[in-house]
């Protein structure tokens, strides 16, 4: 989930919407976890399993990309960041630079 949260943070100002869906028995349990972990996207509680019944079960975290016309363009695990970013970049020119993750800050070394 940290990878998905990072992608959302990079792209939310460009129109990307991210929604999480939990299946915990207690609706508050997932909400508390997500809040404490700093996840800011909306969460839906699927206590009765209706969403899973409609979409099928999958590994977690599951990532589904839906384009502006409502067509599912990616449905897979959120752990495959490279593949997810590739599909995200294909959503339109505003997402093209998201094909690769931002470079991690390199540790600075002291100079003489």
C-alpha positions as CSV (number, residue, x, y, z in Angstrom):
1,X,0.0,0.0,0.0
2,X,2.8,2.5,0.5
3,X,3.6,2.3,-3.3
4,X,-0.1,3.0,-4.1
5,X,-0.2,5.9,-1.7
6,X,3.0,7.4,-3.2
7,X,1.5,7.1,-6.7
8,X,-1.7,8.8,-5.5
9,X,0.2,11.6,-3.9
10,X,2.1,12.2,-7.2
11,X,-1.0,12.1,-9.4
12,X,-4.0,13.3,-7.4
13,X,-3.6,16.9,-8.5
14,X,-3.7,15.7,-12.1
15,X,-7.1,14.1,-11.7
16,X,-6.2,10.6,-10.4
17,X,-8.8,9.3,-7.9
18,X,-7.9,6.5,-5.5
19,X,-10.4,4.7,-3.4
20,X,-9.6,1.9,-1.0
21,X,-12.0,-0.9,-0.2
22,X,-11.7,-2.9,3.0
23,X,-13.4,-6.2,4.0
24,X,-12.9,-6.1,7.7
25,X,-15.8,-7.2,9.9
26,X,-15.6,-4.0,11.8
27,X,-15.9,-0.9,9.6
28,X,-13.9,1.2,12.0
29,X,-10.9,-1.1,12.1
30,X,-9.7,-0.4,8.6
31,X,-10.6,3.3,8.9
32,X,-8.4,3.6,12.0
33,X,-5.6,1.7,10.3
34,X,-5.6,3.8,7.2
35,X,-5.8,7.1,9.2
36,X,-2.9,6.1,11.5
37,X,-0.8,5.1,8.5
38,X,-1.4,8.4,6.8
39,X,-3.5,7.2,3.9
40,X,-5.7,10.0,2.7
41,X,-7.8,8.5,-0.1
42,X,-11.5,7.7,0.5
43,X,-12.2,4.2,1.9
44,X,-15.3,2.1,1.3
45,X,-16.3,-0.7,3.7
46,X,-17.3,-3.9,1.9
47,X,-18.7,-5.7,5.0
48,X,-21.1,-7.8,3.0
49,X,-18.7,-8.7,0.3
50,X,-20.8,-7.2,-2.5
51,X,-17.9,-5.4,-4.2
52,X,-15.8,-8.6,-4.1
53,X,-18.7,-10.5,-5.6
54,X,-19.0,-8.0,-8.4
55,X,-15.2,-7.7,-9.1
56,X,-14.0,-11.1,-8.0
57,X,-11.4,-11.7,-5.4
58,X,-7.7,-11.0,-5.8
59,X,-4.5,-10.5,-4.0
60,X,-4.0,-7.4,-1.9
61,X,-3.4,-4.7,-2.4
62,X,-5.4,-4.8,-5.6
63,X,-5.1,-1.9,-8.0
64,X,-7.7,-1.1,-10.6
65,X,-7.3,1.7,-13.1
66,X,-10.3,3.1,-14.8
67,X,-9.9,5.6,-17.6
68,X,-12.0,8.8,-18.1
69,X,-14.5,6.8,-20.2
70,X,-15.1,4.3,-17.5
71,X,-13.1,1.5,-19.1
72,X,-10.9,-0.7,-16.8
73,X,-7.4,-0.5,-18.2
74,X,-5.5,-2.3,-15.4
75,X,-6.6,-4.8,-12.8
76,X,-3.8,-6.3,-10.8
77,X,-1.8,-6.2,-7.6
78,X,-0.5,-2.9,-6.4
79,X,2.8,-4.6,-5.6
80,X,3.8,-4.6,-9.3
81,X,4.7,-0.9,-9.3
82,X,6.5,-0.9,-12.6
83,X,3.5,-2.5,-14.5
84,X,1.0,-0.2,-12.6
85,X,3.0,2.9,-13.5
86,X,3.2,1.8,-17.1
87,X,-0.6,1.5,-17.4
88,X,-1.1,4.8,-15.5
89,X,1.2,6.6,-17.9
90,X,-1.0,5.4,-20.8
91,X,-4.1,7.1,-19.3
92,X,-3.1,10.4,-20.9
93,X,-0.4,13.0,-21.4
94,X,-0.9,14.4,-17.9
95,X,0.2,11.0,-16.5
96,X,3.0,10.2,-18.9
97,X,5.9,11.2,-16.6
98,X,4.6,8.8,-13.9
99,X,5.9,5.8,-15.9
100,X,8.9,5.7,-13.6
101,X,9.0,6.4,-9.8
102,X,10.7,9.5,-8.7
103,X,14.4,9.1,-8.0
104,X,15.1,8.4,-4.4
105,X,17.2,11.0,-2.7
106,X,20.8,10.0,-2.8
107,X,22.7,10.2,0.5
108,X,25.1,13.2,0.5
109,X,28.7,12.6,1.1
110,X,31.0,15.0,2.7
111,X,33.4,16.7,0.3
112,X,37.0,17.7,1.2
